[in-house]
Amino acid sequence: MLRKCFPMVALAVLLSCLPARGAEGMWIPLFLKKLNESQMQSLGMRITAEDIYSVNHSSIKDAVVLFGGGCTGEVVSPEGLLLTNHHCGYSQIAAHSTLEDNILENGFYARNRSEERINPSLSVTFIKRIEEVTDQALRGVKPSMSAEKRQEKIRENLERIRKEADIEPWQNVEIKSFFKDNRYFLFVRETFNDVRLVGCPPASVGKFGAETDNWVWPRHTGDFSVFRIYADRDNHPADPSPDNVPYRPDHYLPISLDGFSEGDFTLVFGFPGRTDEYLPGIALEQTIVRNPIKVGLRDIALNAWQKEMEANDTIKLLYANRYVSVANAWKKWQGESLGLERTRAVDKKTAYEAAFADTLAKYPAMQQAYGHLLPDLYAAYKELLPYGMAYDATSEYNYLSDACALMGLLGRYRSLLGKQQADSARTEALRQQALERVDPRRITIDSKVFIPLTEFYCDKMPSGFLPQEVDAALEGFHGDMEALADSLYASPLLSRDGIEGIFAAKDTTAFDLLTRNDPTYVFFRSVVENYNRMVAPRYSEVSGRIDLLMKDYMKAQMEAFPDRAFFPDANMTLRASYGQVRGMQARDGLAYLPQTFLDGVIEKYVPGDREFDLPEKLIDLYRKKDYGPYGENGRMPVCFIATNHTSGGNSGSPVINADGELIGLNFDRAWDGVMSDMQYDAEICRNISVDIRYVLFIIDNDIPHLCLAVVTFMLSCILITRMNL
Ligand code: ASP
């Protein structure tokens, strides 16, 4: 029955895979002209692909940077001023905060250049040029080669390409694989290590709504921060130095205060981190099984940390950065599972796979080459599942428990001693990390999390995977977890002196003498060792096989559906996602409007609340309706949603209008469509951005000094742009 109506189903499935009104996809800038320009223009874009990415003249790409390791930023002035999200600058803002000068809480604006704050480990990277190097990368690679030989050959080739790349002394090269290792691209980059904090709003604006509102629409967060890039006198990258001067970009983004309407074109240009759009259905099914393990463990830690943070301001600062990064993925995974279930993503994949199989069946050569792929992938995923669950449970446990992570660090020191490689730099780095973990405040909190975390971990480890030592310890205390916790956390290893003692050990014999009979070391090391012996090797072996199958499955999909426009999965390289400002039908009877206003911020206001408090000044401005040039018909726009296909890493990306002007900063996605990393659905996937008018309104009003400098500057840029037009 199903088989008979197949051609119709196949057509419908295939159509649903085609990019819906230009929304799906994270496109390589190099091919915008060929693949996307006409569709972008049909969606309203008035600039050209060449205005976005060009190697012949300055273009929008010259204003966009990879910010730190995992965000995007954009240059908005001829003197290197950079905008990104508040949550992207969060760790720098937190690092500059003390109880006496709490800029996280109160906000901060440098009143002059000398007040801008240096961030020792922050860098930004511009992309100067992209080249496809697939042929060179695969030269000499033969189908008959084993996976290892193939990898080795490719590695050799990439090394040569890197060495031979035609770059300036201040540039660097990165080569990345695309389409699951089927194609390779080279990026010529310029990386700047002197990036100073210029300003940020108070957390009550920049993080308004906090965890409750994260990943949710309607949204009212002023999620921005301001930095400045510094360069040497030749405008080239340089390490932080007082001699450096503000960077002069090849292009900076003009800002539009004109607003937009539903249906207007939007381009998000940035560095999406990781997506997996081409997986088989079973992988999505297993995501729904595995996510709750990670979510459950994080639930426990976050609840405990939050109580401690609320009770003590020092703890609040100490845990601020850790809390937000743990909470971000914790909430995302929940939305992702819900979205996959609600959109019946697995059923859609099943239908797609049926269409794929049917196409293969029509072409014997394809059937011969690719017919085994899906059955093999399904078999491999089945094999992976228990290891995947053990992998998730252990890596989260280790990530959330300081004592466990600490014993992991000590184990690494021991193996350096064993290989007689305990050279001072590596040892010192481990020692510093260990000392950080034994901060008595952290250890006290860790001891409180131990019982529920360990119980959950034991419960979720698939049968046969739990370390014997953990079992033995539980038995030894007859299930009395309190007594077990007391005994483990009494260890001298969980103190500064204990750590110094361990790092004074200069060989494995001395190390073993100090640790062998320590129950804490034995207990937590067993978690790590068990993972290293029982879980990780098999997990990576099966994952490696899956990767190889996915490489061929990707190629096979592209051959089976030659009319479908494929875009590569995100891999932290520069991509263009285009769409339109658009509300959505969230549920039966519930529609989302595309824009929020300050009225909504005030509606959510809860005085003194951890998440929904507001600065007095903002409430005052609202009462007076004093919005200056930023308001629209007597209201202050705050955030908006659009159909751009974005991911983590796109945080801070510029949202650019049809004329190439900045209208907002992308910072999140709406709950209903968070599964877009695995399956984009144009009906319900929406990216969330903060309106540039709200950003300027906040800067302009918070601390008049700097703000006047910055805003006057930005306004003059707007005027200059208008005059040029
Ligand atoms: N809020 C997200 C992040 O933290 C951005 C996204 O995934 O859309 O990276």
Residues whose N, C-alpha, C, O or C-beta is under 5 A from the ligand:
A	BS01	LIG	T646 S647 G648 G649 S651 F667 D668 R669
